[in-house]
Amino acid sequence: MKQYISRMTMGLLAGTLCLSAGTAGKELTASEQERALRYLTKTRVGVIAATKGLTEAQWKFKPAPDRWSVAEVVEHLVLIEGAVHGIVGNLSKAPATPAEFDARRIDAMVLAKVADRSTKYPAPEAAVPTGRWSPEDALAHFLAARDESAVLLKSTPDLRGHIVPHPVLGPMDGYEWILAVAAHSERHTQQILEVKAAPHFPSK
């Protein structure tokens, strides 16, 4: 899995070179950390609930040839979460947050846009699922990755102090990348529920 995460992380980090350094962002507050931790936990539970009790046929059912199965969705979640870990882990090497960066506005934008499935975006090539794990292993990888996200939230210094550009959303600080990964799993939990509601979804 690391080779896929590495390619995606390097691509996202490459854009930091064109951003000018500025005044470091404010320290993360206890309420901000708690807010993100609650969201990570809530969306983790959402994935577990949406996949609970699925049979092999249900895990692998595809509503259409160009649509992902539940197993593929979970695989995609793992790959994206791992890429974000790489970004946060290298955050200190990214440009400092400019003084004019409006963290409160960007926080709200990330939470609103990432979870909203009314606008679709193509997945990065390195995050396109290929069936590299069994459904059960994919879910186990997701749960481990989510635990790591919580650890990074609590242990990474200066999450507000550096920015890395998102290919769609623009510059985001480390805290916003963690919010985004939680919102990303909420977005794709909606997709899992859509798959389960599709005509011909196996009854067992």
N, C-alpha and C positions, 0 to 999 in steps of 0.2 A: 504493500500500500504506500510506503514512503516515497517511491519513485514518482507516483502520480501526484502526491501532495507536493513534492519538491518542485515539479514543473509548474504547477499552478501557483505556488507561493512565489516563485521567482518571477513569474509573469506579472503578478500583482505588485510586487515590490519594485519592479523596474521603473514604474511610473513615479516613484518617490524622488528620483533624481532631478526632475524638472520643477520640483516645488521648493520655494525659498524657505529658509529657516526663519523662525520668528520667536516670539516670547513663548515660553513653555505654558501649557494649559494649567488650569487650576488642579489642585489635588482632588482625587476622587473622594466624595463624601461617603459617610457610612450609609446614608439613605440611598445614595445612588448604587452602592455595592449591593445593598439588600434588595433593591428594585430589580437589578439584573439577576441576582441569585434566584429570586422568586420566579422570574420569567424563565430562566433556564430549567428550573424544577417543574414548573407548570407545563412547559412544552415537552419536556422529557416524558412526563406522565401522559401527555396527549398521544405521543407516538406509541407508548406501551399499550394504552387503551385501544387505539385504532388497530393494532396488530394482534391483540390478545386472541388466542384460540383459533387462529387461522390454520387451515389445513395446507398441505403442500400445494394442492391445486389452486386454492384461494391466493396463496402467496404469489404464485406465478401467473395468475390470470392477467391477460392484457386486453383492455377494452377494444383496442384496435392495434393494427400492426405498428403504428407510429406512436403509440402511447406506452407509458411505462407500467409495469406490474408493481404491486406493493413491494416485492423484494427489491426491485430496481430503485424504487423511490428511497428505500432505507439505505441501500448502497450509496446512492447519491448524497444522502445526508451525511454519511460517514466521511466521504471524500471532501465535501465542503468544510465540514467541521475540522478535519485534519489540516486543511489548507489555512484556515483561520488560526489554528494553533501555531503554525509556522510564522504567520504574520505577527501575531502577538509576541511570540518568542523572540522575534528580531526587531521588536518595536524600538528599542533604544538606538538602532542604527538608522531609523527613519528621520526625516526632517522634523524640527521642533514645530509645535503648533503655533501658527501665527496669532498675534494679539487680536486680530479682528475675527478669528474663528468663532462662530456662534454655536457653541456646543449644544445649548438647549434646543435651538431650532433644528440642528442636524439630528439630535437624539429623536425628536418627534418625527422627523421625516423618515428616518430609518425604520422606526416602529410601524409607521403607517404604510410605507411602500413595500417593504420586504414581505410582509405577511399578506399583502393584497394580491390575490390571484386573478384580478380582472385584467392585469397587464402581464403578458407572458414574456419571458426572456430565454434565449437559448443557453443551455448549460455550457460552461467551459469544457473544452474537449477532454481535459484530464478528469473531469467530474462526471462524465457520461458513464452510466453503469454498463458493465459488461458481463455480469454474472460471475464475478470473481469469488464470491462467497455463497455458501448456502444461506437461505433466509434466516436461519437461527444464528449463524455466525455473523451475518450482517447486523442483526439486532444487537448481538453482544458487543460488536465493535462500536455501534452507535452509543450504547450505554456507557462503555468505557470512555469514549470520546467526550461525552457530555460530562462525565465526572472530571475529566481533565480540564474542560472549559471552566468549571466551577473553581478548580484549583488555580487556574491562571487568573481568573477574576480576583481571587483573594490574595495572590502572591506576586503578581506582576507590578513592579513599581512604575509610577508615572504614566498610568494608562491614558491620562488626559494630555500628556506632554508631547506626544508625537502623532503625526498623521501619515496615513497610507491611503492612496486613492483607490476607491472601489471602481471597477470598470463601468458601472452604471450610475451609482449614487454620488460619485465624486469623493473628495477628501473626507476621511473619517478618522477619528482618533481611536486608540485601542479599546476604550470602553464601548464605543459605537460598533466596533467589529464584533464584540461579544454580544451586544444587543442584537446585531444583525444575524448572528448564527442561531440565536434562540428564535427570532422571528422567521428565519428560513425554515426551521423545523415545523413551526406553526403553519407556514404556507404549504408545506408538503404533506402535513397531516391532513389538511383539507383535500389535497390530491388523493391521498389514500382513501378517504371517505368517498370521494367521487368514484374511484375504482370499485369500491364495495357496493356502491349504489347503481353501477352500470348494468344494463340488461345482460343476461346470460352469466352474471357473476356466479360461480359455482355455489351450490347450496352446502356443499361439504367437500 
